[in-house]
């Protein structure tokens, strides 16, 4: 890029930099973003298909979770990465609706491209999209119904809806029960749900139906000494984050021993010190010890003699969960252990699960941290089930926090689309065209649900519109029968935040991409070929998507 001044060229960009501007830049960005949305579109809904993703090391991931697919794909185009961000944000905020968010964003850009072709300025489109997004959020609020943590049947329906299409349909009821019990156990006084308080342990070698919720903790470790009891009833639990062994001196020191008697005295003194540490532990009444650091061999011997169940090198995160589950306090100094620091559980035992020894702490009074033991036939099956269970846990937590639900099956999108069309008619400027395009873009959700179920998308959309025009605001598409039914009565419900976040994130991302009219790609720090070889050097998808 050079300017001419007094006969001398002035170079502004480094040699080798590439620049794309105007309509071409917008077109390239929109094409890349649409390609990403199209890549995950076939996974939407109960009848959505799965993707097999193979990384450079040959590891395989099989899933239809939008966020997982986009995270695993090696996407390079900068505009395409923005769509990945939409999905990632949706996953972080809500846990479900990741594919919906990406698909809506892609469709908004597709509709915007048509408007740009008709000479509507991108700034006008962006303004209209913002107005439509704001209105859509208001309309979604009017469609919401209330739910509380005591509405178990409704929470079960939310959980079931989130897991549908994730490979867990056959065991949906069992997993939904586990989900609701887990979430209702860990709600804090303010009604908030911290997902860190739920630990999922996966073990292959059994049926999914054998998965269970532990009202306490599972630690993937075994006791440190075989002479320790395998089972301790009425467990009094000590959580220790200092080692049960002798410490090294803080400064360099040298001990001079001149006779065998002195050596024996030194060793006897060491043994006495370790024995004293164990006696302080047992004097507190503790019969189960979880140590974050090491336990000396001699200490293991004395703990075993005292019939104390002990585990060493427990992760810090597991120690914190054990504290919340059992009510125990984390103790740093062995000299200051008191009975008040101990936690309680009905049972601490070592069990063999899937060929590995694991420790179960069960029967905790009102545990604020719980564990789920997830079983499955193979690693790929259990990983897929875990993703579905995670989505389910997140949406039930969100529903309890917000206490707001909407029907599923494409019904909120159709209702909002119809009302946005009416809203567009009240506008006088060119923004009317953008609001109308926004409304049409929302209908991509029911249209895609129909396509993925092998139904005629136009017929289904017409039928859905007809029901909504008659005032059936919760009418949605039953993809199994191909009929339009009341989704609320059918128990297909989702948290309001899933929809508001998806529409918000998609609109903001689309607006950001539309406002870009100049792309300057430097070779410095990134190969210009990264951009995929589209006209003007800006990347293309396909083939540059992966």
PyMOL commands that set and color helices and strands:
alter all, ss='L'
color gray80, all
select helices_A, chain A and resi 22-41+66-72+78-93+98-117+122-143+152-163+169-186+195-197+208-210+260-283+297-305+316-326+334-336+339-341+379-402+411-425+431-442+444-452+457-469+487-490+496-514+528-531+535-537
alter helices_A, ss='H'
color red, helices_A
select strands_A, chain A and resi 2-5+8-11+18-21+51-54+60-63+145-146+198-204+212-214+217-219+231-240+288-291+309-311+330-331+343-353+356-362+370-376+404-407+475-478+483-486+493-495+518-521
alter strands_A, ss='S'
color yellow, strands_A
deselect
rebuild
show_as cartoon
